Amino acid sequence: MEFEFLGWPADGPTLELDWRRFSYAGKFVMSNTGKAVAREDGDIVGAIAFNEDRTDDDRCWIRYVTVREDWRGESVGTKLTAFAVNQLLDRYATIRTGANNPFSYQSFYKAGFGFVGETTGLAELVLERPVERSTTRYRAGLRRYADRDLSEPEREFIEAHRDADPPPVIEDFHNA
């Protein structure tokens, strides 16, 4: 898998993704976010969009991570996030994101993020990097999902992980 940084928000990169194969495809056409992609055999299999925080020039937000439907479950989102964070930490002191389901929460944890105890207005759990990655914080985030209207796979995931330690961080995203 190859990773490519397409540009910073000020560069105005745009990306057309097939809406039938990628969630949030329309968000990547917009030019106000920076972007990076994961490719396999030249085809885009994952994309990430990010922008600077409106109130803090030292903080960046990952806004969207999408993986082509036939590549989901292959750690593409986690590896792409780890790749992008390596670039972003050269420019920003803090990277934040919101996780709207337990699967994205777990993926962000594998990319080195940790739960900060906050939610966004959209009820996404806020994760940050760098941050303390304690077992207590990890489990607290999972508990926040437990009271939500979840799919059966999400409910099973929460049950299987509610007493677990945080997953290990992917250090080498190329070989993970």
N, C-alpha and C positions, 0 to 999 in steps of 0.2 A: 504494500500500500504506500502511496506517495501522498505527501501533504504539501499544500501550496498556500502561501499567504497572499491574498489578492490585493490587499491595501487597507489603509487606515480610513476612518470615517471621512476625514477631510479630502481623501483621494476620490471619494464618491464611487467606489466600485459597485457594480450591479451584477446580478446573476439570475439567469432564467432557469428555473427548475420545473420539471414536469409536475404539475399539481396533482396528477393522479398517482405519482410515486413518492412524493415528498410532502410531509406535513409542513405547514407554514410557507409553502413555496412563494406566495405573493409577497411575503416580507423581505425576500432576498432581491426583488426587483428594485426596491427603494435604494437610493444612493446615499442616505444619511448614516449608514452603518458601515463599519469595516467588515471584511469578510475573509474567511479561509475555507479551503475545501480539502476533502480526502478523495483521492482518485484510485481506481483499480483498473488497470489496462486502459488508462486514458479517460475512463468514464467517471463522472462525479458520483460518489456513493454517499457522501456526507457533506454538510455545509454548516458553517457557524457564522453568526452575525453579532457584532458588538459595537458599543459606542461609549463615549466618555460620559461620566456622571455630570448632570447639569449643575450640581452645586459643589463638586469637588474635583478639581483638575487632576488630582493624583489618583482618582479612582475610575475604573472602567467597569461596565456592565456587559456581561454576555447576555444577549437578548434572546437569541434563538439558536438551537442546535437541531438539525434535522438529518435523518438518515434515510436513504432510499429503502422502501419497504422490503425489498428482497435481501437487504443487508442488515436489518435489525437483529439484535441479539448477537452480533459478531464483534462487539466492543468498538465499532467505528466511532460512535459519538464520544466515548471516553478517550480514545486515542487522539481524535481530532481536537478535543478540548485541551488535552495535555499539550499538544503541539501549539495551539493558539496561545495558551497561558505562558508558555516559554517565550513567545514573542512579546506578549502584552506586559509581562513583568519587567521587561527592559525599559518600558515607557511609563508604567503606572505602578504605584506602591501597593495598591489593593485592587483585586478583581472581585466583583460580586456577580451573583446570578440568582435567579429564582427557579425553584424546582416545583412543578405543579403535580407531580406524581411520584410514588416511591421508586419507580425504576430510574427516572432522571436523577432523583436524589442520590441513589446508589452510584450512578455513573459519575456524578460530580464528586462524590467522595473518593472514588477511584482515581480521579484526576487531581486529587490533593485538596479539595475544598472541605470546609467544615461548616456546620450549622451555627448561625450566630444568635438564634433565639427569636428572630423577627420573622414577620410575614409581610409581603407586599399587599397593596390594595386588592390584588387579584387572588389573594390567599395562597400565593406561592411562598414556600419556605425560602428564606434568604440564606445563601451560603456564600462564604468568602474565602479568599486565599490571599495572603497567608492568614491562618487562624489556628487556634488551639483545636486539635482533633481528638477530643476525649471520648471515651466510650459513653459517658453520661450525656454529652451533647448529641452524639449520634443517635442514641436511643430516644432522646427527647424529641428529636425531629420525626423519627418513625412513629412515635405515639401521636404526634399531631395529625398524621394521616389516618390513624385508626378510627377516628370519629367521622370520617367523611364517607360520602357515597362512593364506594370503590367497586371496581370490577372484581370478579372472582380471582383472577390471577394476581391483582394488586393485594387483595385481602390475604391470599396465601403467602405472598411475598412478605407482608408485614408480620404475619404469624411466624414465618420461618426465621426472620431476622430480628425480632423485637428484643431478644436477649443476647444478640451477637455483638462482637466488637466491630468497630469500623473496618471496612475492607482495606487491604493494603493499597498504597498509592502506586500507580503505574509510573515508574521513573523513566523507563526507556520505551516511549510510545511506539517506536518503530518495530520493536520486537515483542511487544505485549500480546 
